[in-house]
Amino acid sequence: MTNYQGARSRQFPSKISTTSFVKLYILHLLKDRTFYGNEIIEEIKNRLDGKWEPSPGMVYPLLRNLETEGYIAGWWDEPDKRSIRRYRLTDDGYKHYQTILLQNKSLFQDSLSIIQNVLKDIYKINF
C-alpha cells in the first residue's frame, strides 16, 4: 500500500485490506506445516478466538492465486477423488512472506492504535 502525503486512508478501523490480511495469514500458517483449505479457515478462526473467519470464497481463490504465482505448492491427497488439496509453502513463497510481513507490520500497528484510541476516548478504557 502506497501512502501519499496528504492522502486519506479509507480503511477503518483496519488499514490493511481483508484480502491482504488473509493472504499473509495463509502464508504464515503454511510456513510451519501443510494445510488444506478448510483447515486454514478453521485455524485462522481458532487463532482469532472465533471472533472472525475468512470465507471459503476468499480463501480458495487466494490459494489458487498463490499456487499460480509459485508461492505455494498443492497436491491432492487422493488424486482420483480430488477431494482434499493440501498446500505447502515454497522457497519463493517464504521470501514473499518475509517481504509482506515487513510491509504490513506498520499497518497493523496503526490499526491497533486506532482501536485503542477509540476505546480510550469513547469507552474510557485505558491501556
N, C-alpha and C positions, 0 to 999 in steps of 0.2 A: 504494500500500500504506500503510495507516494503522498506525502503531505506538502502542500504548497503554502507559502506564507500567506496568512490571512484566510486560507480555505477552512470552511467549517466541516466538521465530521458529522455525518448524518446517522451514523451507527450509535444507537443509545439503548441501553447503557453499555453495551459491549462495543469496543472499537474494532473487533475482528469479526469478519463475516462467519456465519454458521458453517458454510462450506469449507472455509479455510480452517476453522476450528476442528471440524470432523476429519479433514484430511490430515492435519497434524496429529490428532489422536490415533487415527488408524496407523500411521507410520510409527508413532510412539509404541503402540501395542505390538506391532509386528517386529520391532527391534529385539524383543525378548523371546518370542516363540511364534509358532504358526497359529492362525485362526481361520475360521470360515465366517462368512458374512453375519449370520445370526449371533454367533459368539461375540463378534465385535460389537454389535448393538447392545447385547446384554452386558458385556464387560464395561462399556462406557457408562451405561445406566447404573451399574453397581458402583463404579468408581465415583459417580456423581450422586451417590446416596439415593438413587431413584428419583431425583428431582427433575431430571431431563434425560431424554434418549433420542438419538438420531433416528430418522425414519428409514425403512428399507429403501424407499425411493430416493434417498440421498446417498446411503452407504453403497448400494450396489453399483450405481453409475460411477461413483468415485473409485471403487475397486477396479472396475473395467478401465477407467482412465489411467489410474496409477499403473496398471499392468501394461497398457499400451505404451505408456511413457518409459517403461522399463524399470520403474521404481519398486515394483513388487513382482513376484512370480507366482502363478497359480497352477494348480493341478487338481484333478478330480480324484476323490477317494476311491470311487468305483467308476472308472471311465465308461463302462457300458450303461450305467444308470444315470450318470451326470447329475447326481442329486446334491452332493456336498463338494464345494470347491474350496480348497484350502489355499492360503496365501502365506508367503514369507517375504521378508524384506531383502532386496538385492543390495549389492555394494553401492550402486548408483543411488538406490533408494535411501541408504543410510547417509550418504553425502547430502542428498536433498533434504532429508530430515534435519540434519545438523544446521543447514542453511536456514530453513524456515523456522526452526526452533529459535534461533537468534533473532530473526526478523520479527517474530511475533511477541517476544518477551515484553517489550515496552508497551505493546498494545494491551496485553493482559494487565500489566501494572497500571496503565491509565484507566482501564475498566474497573479495576479494584478500587482505585482512588475515587472514581465517580460514585460507585456504590457506597463506599464508606462515607463520603461527604453527604450523600442523600440520607443515609441512616443517621448520621450525626445531626444534620440540620433539621430534618423533618421529624425524625423519631427520637431524637435526643439520646442516641446510643453512641457512646464513646469507645474508641478502640485504644 
